[in-house]
C-alpha cells in the first residue's frame, strides 16, 4: 500500500486535508473503508475552528501591514518627487548664476584688459606667496 497526502490550499491556508490511498492492485475495495479513512473523513468534514481563527488573524495582520506599508510607500514617493523638483530648480538657479558671473567677468576683461591682466598677476603673486609659507 502507498500513502499519498494531498493538501488543497486557498490563499496559502489549508482548507482541508484529504488522504488518498492507492493500492498496488487497483485501489481500495468498493464498499469497504479503513479506520484511517473513517478518521480522516470525520476530520475533513468537521470544522477546524482554531486553524480558521489563526488564519483569519494572520490575514488581518497581513492586511494591516500592507495598508501601513502602502501609506508609507506613497509618502516616500511623494517626498522623493518633491525633492527631485527642488533639486532641479536649485540646479537651474546655480547654472543661471554661474552664467551671469561668467558673462560679467567676460565683459570686464573686454572693457578693461590691462586692469584684468594686472588683477590676474596680483592674484597669482599672492597665491604663490601663500603657498610657499605653508
N, C-alpha and C positions, 0 to 999 in steps of 0.2 A: 504494500500500500504506500502511495506517495501522498504527502500532505502539502497542499498549496494554500497560502493565506493571501487574500487579495483585499486591500482596503480601498473603498470607494471614497473619494475625497471631494469636498466642495469648499473652495476658498482656503485650502490648506488644513482644514479640520476634518477629522474622520467622522463621517456621519453614521456609518455602520460598518461592521466587520463581518465578512462572510467567509466561511470555510468551505472550500471545495475539495471534495475527496475524489481522487482519481485512482481507481483500482487498476491493477495491471491488466485485468481481463474484463474490460467493458464497464467499469464503474460500479456503484452500489446496486444492490439487488432491489428491484421495484417492490414497494410496499414495506420494506424494512428500513429502519433508521437506527443509527448507532447512538450511544449515550452522549458522545461528543456533539453529534448533530442536534440532539434534543437540547443540550445545554446552550449551544450557540444560538439556536432558534429563539430560546427564551431571552437571551441577552440582546440579540439584534432586534427583537420585536418590542422589548421593554425600553423605557426611557433612561437616558444617561444624564440625569439632572446635574451632577457635579461637573461632568465634562462640558455640558452645554453652558453652565454658568461661567466656567473658566474661559470657554471660547468667546462668550459674549463680552466678558470683561476685557479679554485680550483685544477683541475688535474695537471696543470703546476706547481703550488706551491707544491703539494704533491710530484711530480716527482723531483723537485729541492731539497726538503728537504731529500728525500730518497737518492738521489745521494750524497749529502753532508754527510749525516749520514753514508752511506756506506763507503765513503772515510775515515771518522773518525774512524769507526769500524776497517777497515783494518789497519790503522796506530796504533791503540791501541793494536790490536792482534800481529802485528809485533814487537812492542816495548816490549810487555809482553813476547813474545818468546825469544827475545834477552836478556831481564833481567833474565829470567829463566836460560838461558845458562850461563850468567855471574855469577849468584849465585851458580850454581852447580860447576863451575870452582873454585870459591872462597872457597867453602866448601871443595873441594878436596885438594886445597893448604893448608888450615888450618889443615885438617886431616893429611896430609903428614908432616907438620911442627911439630904438636904435637907428632906424632910417632917418628920423628927424635930426638926431645928433650927427650922424654921418653927413647929412646934407649941410648942416650948419658949419661943420669943420671944413668941408669941401669949399663952401662959399668963402670962408675966412682965408683959406690958403690961396684961392684965386684972387681975392681982393687985395691981400697984403702978403705977398710971397716972401719978402725979406723978413718981416716980423715972424712969420711962421717958421722960417729957417732958423732964426735966432732962438725962438722958443724951443724948437726941436734940439738945437745944440745945447742950450742951457739945461734942458731936462736930461739929456744924455750924460752931461758932465756931472750933474747932481746924482743920478743913479749910479754912475761909475764910482764916485767918491763914497757913497753909502755902502756900496758892495765891497770896496776894499777894506773898510773898517770892520765889517762883520766876519 
